[in-house]
């Protein structure tokens, strides 16, 4: 039982660290995807405005 008392705290802290890092990386991935999508939309709008009718 002494081994459990000694090993349990580092295991719990390691799991908490793993979940926190996973959440950070998922948030970063989502933010990069949203930024790429917004950039692509802005690029499409810019290209659409260049070839649009004059005086509109």
C-alpha positions as a Markdown table, in Angstrom:
| # | Residue | x | y | z |
|---|---|---|---|---|
| 1 | Unk | 0.0 | 0.0 | 0.0 |
| 2 | Unk | 2.9 | 2.3 | 0.5 |
| 3 | Unk | 3.7 | 2.1 | -3.2 |
| 4 | Unk | 0.2 | 3.3 | -4.1 |
| 5 | Unk | 0.5 | 6.3 | -1.8 |
| 6 | Unk | 3.9 | 7.2 | -3.3 |
| 7 | Unk | 2.9 | 6.7 | -7.0 |
| 8 | Unk | -0.6 | 8.0 | -7.0 |
| 9 | Unk | 0.1 | 11.8 | -6.8 |
| 10 | Unk | 2.6 | 11.9 | -9.7 |
| 11 | Unk | 0.3 | 9.8 | -11.8 |
| 12 | Unk | -2.6 | 12.2 | -11.1 |
| 13 | Unk | -0.5 | 15.3 | -11.8 |
| 14 | Unk | 0.7 | 13.7 | -15.0 |
| 15 | Unk | -2.8 | 13.0 | -16.1 |
| 16 | Unk | -3.9 | 16.5 | -15.4 |
| 17 | Unk | -0.9 | 17.9 | -17.3 |
| 18 | Unk | -1.8 | 15.6 | -20.3 |
| 19 | Unk | -5.4 | 16.7 | -20.4 |
| 20 | Unk | -4.4 | 20.4 | -20.1 |
| 21 | Unk | -1.9 | 20.0 | -23.0 |
| 22 | Unk | -4.4 | 18.1 | -25.1 |
| 23 | Unk | -6.9 | 20.9 | -24.6 |
| 24 | Unk | -4.4 | 23.6 | -25.5 |
| 25 | Unk | -3.3 | 21.8 | -28.7 |
| 26 | Unk | -6.9 | 21.2 | -29.7 |
| 27 | Unk | -7.8 | 24.9 | -29.2 |
| 28 | Unk | -4.7 | 25.9 | -31.2 |
| 29 | Unk | -5.7 | 23.6 | -34.0 |
| 30 | Unk | -9.3 | 24.9 | -34.1 |
| 31 | Unk | -8.0 | 28.5 | -34.1 |
| 32 | Unk | -5.6 | 27.8 | -37.0 |
| 33 | Unk | -8.4 | 26.2 | -39.0 |
| 34 | Unk | -10.7 | 29.2 | -38.3 |
| 35 | Unk | -8.0 | 31.6 | -39.3 |
| 36 | Unk | -7.3 | 29.7 | -42.5 |
| 37 | Unk | -11.0 | 29.7 | -43.3 |
| 38 | Unk | -11.3 | 33.4 | -42.7 |
| 39 | Unk | -8.2 | 34.1 | -44.8 |
| 40 | Unk | -9.7 | 32.0 | -47.6 |
| 41 | Unk | -13.0 | 33.9 | -47.4 |
| 42 | Unk | -11.3 | 37.2 | -47.5 |
| 43 | Unk | -9.2 | 36.2 | -50.4 |
| 44 | Unk | -12.3 | 35.0 | -52.3 |
| 45 | Unk | -14.0 | 38.3 | -51.5 |
| 46 | Unk | -11.0 | 40.3 | -52.7 |
| 47 | Unk | -10.8 | 38.3 | -55.9 |
| 48 | Unk | -14.6 | 38.7 | -56.4 |
| 49 | Unk | -14.4 | 42.5 | -56.0 |
| 50 | Unk | -11.6 | 42.8 | -58.5 |
| 51 | Unk | -13.6 | 41.1 | -61.2 |
| 52 | Unk | -17.0 | 42.6 | -60.3 |
| 53 | Unk | -18.9 | 45.3 | -62.2 |
| 54 | Unk | -17.5 | 48.8 | -62.1 |
| 55 | Unk | -19.4 | 51.4 | -60.2 |
| 56 | Unk | -21.2 | 48.8 | -57.9 |
